[in-house]
Amino acid sequence: MTNLSQYLAAEKELAEKRKHQSQLQGIGWKNSVAAQELKPGQHILYNYGLRSLILAVEPKGAQSVIVTTINERGNQFNRRYKSTTLVAVDELN
């Protein structure tokens, strides 16, 4: 049995580890990067294992970026993310 201080230390360690991770449904915790750090050629991960290839990343204003992606079915999407939003990226996992 652990005491309170051991439990709190373990929780703090886990929180530090997951500081740069996102939890995806059906997958679990995956490493993430800020949207402003995304690069063409990387794969964004979504819930249940869906992936999209990043084609372009363009700044939009001071606090957001437009990410152009193509999914596994060939559909192309433009998504706007706040620059600091954590996005799960496949090549880091």
Secondary structure, 3 states (H helix, E strand, C coil): CCCHHHHHHHHHHHHHHHHHEEEECCCEEEEEEEHHHCCCCCEEECHHHCEEEEEEEEEECCCEEEEEEEECCCCEEEEEEECCCEEEEHHHC
